[in-house]
Structures are given as C-alpha cells and as structure tokens.
Amino acid sequence: MNLLALFIIGILVLLLVIIALSAIRVVQQYERGVIFVLGRLIGAKGPGLFMVPPFISRMSKVDLRIVTLTVPPQEVITRDNVTIRVTAVIYFYVVDPIAAVVKVMNFNQATTQIGQTTLRNVLGQSELDELLAERKKINRDLQAIIDEQTEQWGVKVTAVEIKDVELPATMQRAMAKQAEAEREKRAKVIHAQGELLASTQLAQAAEVIGSQPAALQLRYLQTLTEIAVEKNSTIVFPLPIDLIEPMIQMMRRQSTSVPVQEPLKGARLQEPSLAR
C-alpha cells in the first residue's frame, strides 16, 4: 500500500512539473510575446521570464529590431517613357507588436508588397533626370507613402533608399555623349577665358616694353639666349637697328669732322692738251 501511494505521488509531482514548465515563457530583450488564451488576446508581455496558462495559451514572438528588407528589382517606365530596373531597400521596425500580429498575417511580406507597388507608382510619375539628380527627395516621398500604409500594422518605416538604377544600353550611350559634350563645352570656355587673360597680360607687357626701348633690346637678347640653349643649330636673325644706331651716329660725326682740302688760289689745273 505504501509503495502504491508513493508511485501515485511521484506521478502527480511529475505532472505538476510538466505543467509548470509548460506555463513558463522566456522572451529576449529585443522581443515581445503576444499572448492568446483560448484564442482571445490577452496582451503583450516581456522581456524576461513570465507565466502563462498552460495548454490553453499560445504566444507569438515579435522582433522589435530594425529589419532591412530588399525590394526585388522592378521594371519601371518613367514619365518620359524610359524603361529602367530599380532596386530599393526598406528599413523598418515594429512599434506595436499587438497590431503587427492581429491586423496583418505577415507584416514582413506585406511591407515588401507595399514597397514594390509604391516604388513603381512614385518612379512612374518622375522623369529620368529627376530620378538621377533628386534621389534624396524621391527616397523621402517613398518613405512617407510606405510609412502611412504600414502605420496601421504597427510598423514604422524609418528610411527607403533606392539601391540601384539600371539603364538601357542605348540610354547609357546617349548619356555618355551628353556628358562628353558638356565636358568639351567647359573646356572651350576655360580655354577662351585663358586666351582672354593671356591677351590682356600681353597687351600690358607690350605697353611696358614699348615705353622702354632698352627693355625691348634686353628681351631680344634673352630670346636669342634661350633659342641658342634649346636648339643646337645655326640661326640667322636680323640685327635690330637700335643696337647699331650709336655706332652709326659716331661714324657720321667722325666723317663730318674731317676737313676737305681745297685748291690754292692762282693754281691752274693742268689740263691735258689735245693733239692737233
């Protein structure tokens, strides 16, 4: 009789332990547990250790960390009729775990679908140049529209980023030609500005050299020196008259200072006699 009583007591204790263990729930710091008892919502609990009614309770864990969701590549036709493939990334997290469990079956899949449709709608209303130049504005518009849709699910969208834009090959070549033409235009403008500045500086230099004849002669000699160093050949240059003008004036003065001999009075020149 005592052995039977001990056996029954052991079975009861084991059942109590099993019941107690089945009632224990553990939720991490970044999670919340949404509790249902007999199909009825009780609430969200956590984090840590807590008890729920055993066998009749069901708990759904919801992760509260930020989720990075990649939107699959989407074929989009822009407003200017250019077909592109766009890939985007959505960053979101759950702010209301009860709404994320009760109001939507799978909030991850639902967020992905709303992201795809919103991406096609917004980019379809934009031109290609706007998409490439004002990507931050488009990202803000996408974030606002998607967040408005997911707010009722207890999901907060923090950011939407357009990850990649694939252009057709013909459009890439056209854009490359346009960029090359723009670079050539800037190069010509810079070259013209340089020519204008150089001509202005040359005009000022010519004015200074023209006012000082000695400066012109020094510049001429400097040019001859530079050419003689760079080129190993014989170069004939006309000699500027300014360099030899002092010598010419000196020779003229010397020629005017020499006296001219005149014949003496009464002297007759001997003329050759003609034969008769």
Buried (B, 14 or more C-beta within 10 A) or exposed (E): EEEEEEEEEEEEEEEEEEEEEEBEBEBBEEBBBBBBEEEEEBEBBBBEEBEBEEEEBEBBBBBBEEBEBEBEBBEBEBEEEBEBEBBBBBBBBBEBBBBBBBBBEEBBEBBBEBBBEBBBEBBEEBBBEBBBEBEEEBBEBBBEBBBEBBBEBBBBBEBBBBEEBEBEEEEEEEBEEEEEEEEEEEEEEEEEEEEEEEEEEEEEEEEEBEEEEEEBBEEBEEEEEEEEEEEEEEEEEEEEEEEEEEEEEEEEEEEEEEEEEEEEEEEEEEEEEEEE
